[in-house]
Amino acid sequence: MRAVIQRVSKASVTVDNKTVGEIEKGLLVLLGVGKEDTISDLDYLVNKIIGLRIFEDDNEKMNLSLTDIGGNLLVVSQFTLFGDVRKGKRPSFTDSAPPDIAEEMYLKFIDKCIEMGIKTEKGIFGADMKVSLVNDGPVTILLDSKKIF
């Protein structure tokens, strides 16, 4: 699994001009599922993201996690995170999970975050979504459950 995590002061996702997910202070997670991903990949990313110490403490040091600040999550599916452009200029998505598996993993990811006590909003899997955010910092982190970066 791959994720682009952005620390936000607010973020929302709309589908057909209707807001389907919206948060205030927290993290926007763009989540991609690969064809080789398992529940252990999912667990790794959930725990890593929730525990990331990327919010400032009283000394203005990145030392606090999402849980520490009582922040929220907005999770948006993004299969293009597995786009491979090493050859040519058109991305290949052969490493992305098939839609049915990717959607199942995406929903399990959200459920796990909720189970861990995090207020979690989401987009609509497979929809044409418009994502708006105010990146706080800016702070953007890339994660890959296989630890290739």
C-alpha positions as CSV (number, residue, x, y, z in Angstrom):
1,M,0.0,0.0,0.0
2,R,1.1,3.5,-0.6
3,A,0.0,6.7,0.9
4,V,0.5,10.4,0.5
5,I,-0.1,12.1,3.9
6,Q,-0.7,15.8,4.1
7,R,-1.1,17.7,7.4
8,V,-4.1,19.9,6.9
9,S,-6.0,22.6,8.7
10,K,-9.0,21.5,6.7
11,A,-9.8,19.2,3.8
12,S,-12.8,18.0,1.9
13,V,-13.8,15.8,-1.0
14,T,-16.7,16.4,-3.3
15,V,-18.5,14.2,-5.8
16,D,-21.0,15.7,-8.3
17,N,-20.8,19.0,-6.4
18,K,-21.8,17.4,-3.1
19,T,-19.4,17.2,-0.2
20,V,-19.0,13.6,0.8
21,G,-16.2,13.9,3.4
22,E,-14.8,16.9,5.3
23,I,-12.4,17.4,8.2
24,E,-10.8,20.2,10.1
25,K,-7.3,19.8,11.6
26,G,-5.8,16.4,10.8
27,L,-4.4,14.4,8.0
28,L,-5.5,13.9,4.4
29,V,-4.5,10.4,3.3
30,L,-4.4,9.6,-0.4
31,L,-4.4,5.8,-0.4
32,G,-3.3,3.4,-3.1
33,V,-3.6,-0.4,-2.9
34,G,-1.2,-2.6,-4.8
35,K,-1.9,-6.0,-6.2
36,E,0.5,-7.7,-3.8
37,D,-0.9,-6.0,-0.6
38,T,-2.2,-7.9,2.4
39,I,-3.8,-7.1,5.7
40,S,-0.3,-6.8,7.2
41,D,0.4,-3.9,4.7
42,L,-2.8,-2.3,5.8
43,D,-2.0,-2.7,9.5
44,Y,1.5,-1.2,9.0
45,L,0.1,1.9,7.3
46,V,-2.7,2.5,9.7
47,N,-0.4,2.3,12.7
48,K,2.3,4.4,11.0
49,I,-0.1,7.1,9.9
50,I,-1.9,7.4,13.2
51,G,1.4,7.4,15.1
52,L,3.3,9.9,12.9
53,R,4.6,12.7,15.0
54,I,4.2,15.5,12.5
55,F,2.1,18.0,14.6
56,E,3.9,20.7,16.5
57,D,4.1,20.8,20.3
58,D,4.3,23.9,22.5
59,N,8.0,24.3,21.5
60,E,7.1,24.3,17.8
61,K,8.8,20.9,17.3
62,M,7.1,18.1,15.3
63,N,6.5,15.9,18.2
64,L,2.7,15.1,18.4
65,S,0.6,12.5,16.6
66,L,-2.9,12.6,15.3
67,T,-4.1,11.0,18.5
68,D,-2.2,13.5,20.6
69,I,-4.0,16.4,19.0
70,G,-7.4,14.8,18.6
71,G,-7.1,15.2,14.9
72,N,-9.2,13.8,12.1
73,L,-8.6,11.7,9.0
74,L,-9.9,12.1,5.5
75,V,-9.0,9.0,3.4
76,V,-9.3,9.2,-0.4
77,S,-8.6,6.2,-2.7
78,Q,-6.0,6.9,-5.3
79,F,-5.0,4.0,-7.5
80,T,-2.7,6.3,-9.5
81,L,-0.1,6.1,-6.6
82,F,0.9,2.8,-8.3
83,G,1.3,4.5,-11.7
84,D,4.7,3.5,-13.2
85,V,6.2,6.0,-15.7
86,R,9.7,4.6,-15.9
87,K,9.1,3.6,-19.5
88,G,7.4,6.1,-21.8
89,K,5.1,8.9,-20.7
90,R,1.9,7.1,-20.2
91,P,1.5,5.6,-16.7
92,S,1.2,1.8,-16.4
93,F,-1.1,0.7,-13.6
94,T,-0.3,-3.0,-13.7
95,D,0.9,-2.9,-10.1
96,S,-2.4,-1.5,-8.8
97,A,-4.9,-4.0,-7.2
98,P,-8.0,-4.9,-9.1
99,P,-10.9,-2.5,-8.2
100,D,-12.8,-5.1,-6.2
101,I,-9.8,-5.9,-4.0
102,A,-8.7,-2.3,-3.8
103,E,-12.1,-1.2,-2.6
104,E,-12.3,-3.9,0.1
105,M,-8.8,-2.9,1.4
106,Y,-9.7,0.8,1.3
107,L,-12.8,0.2,3.3
108,K,-11.0,-2.0,5.8
109,F,-8.3,0.7,6.2
110,I,-11.1,3.2,7.1
111,D,-12.7,0.7,9.5
112,K,-9.4,0.1,11.2
113,C,-8.9,3.8,11.7
114,I,-12.3,4.2,13.2
115,E,-11.7,1.2,15.5
116,M,-8.6,3.0,16.8
117,G,-10.8,5.9,17.8
118,I,-9.9,8.3,15.0
119,K,-12.8,10.4,13.5
120,T,-12.4,9.3,9.9
121,E,-14.2,10.7,6.8
122,K,-13.8,9.2,3.3
123,G,-14.3,9.8,-0.4
124,I,-16.3,7.5,-2.7
125,F,-14.2,4.7,-4.2
126,G,-13.9,4.9,-8.0
127,A,-15.8,8.2,-8.2
128,D,-14.5,11.3,-10.0
129,M,-13.6,13.2,-6.8
130,K,-12.5,16.8,-6.3
131,V,-10.2,17.1,-3.3
132,S,-9.7,20.5,-1.6
133,L,-7.2,21.1,1.2
134,V,-5.2,23.6,3.1
135,N,-1.9,22.0,3.6
136,D,-0.5,23.1,7.0
137,G,3.2,23.7,6.9
138,P,3.3,22.5,4.2
139,V,3.9,19.0,5.5
140,T,3.6,16.1,3.1
141,I,4.9,12.5,3.8
142,L,5.1,9.6,1.4
143,L,4.7,6.0,2.8
144,D,5.0,2.6,1.2
145,S,4.2,-0.5,3.2
146,K,6.9,-2.4,1.4
147,K,9.3,0.3,2.5
148,I,10.7,1.0,-1.0
149,F,10.9,4.7,-0.1
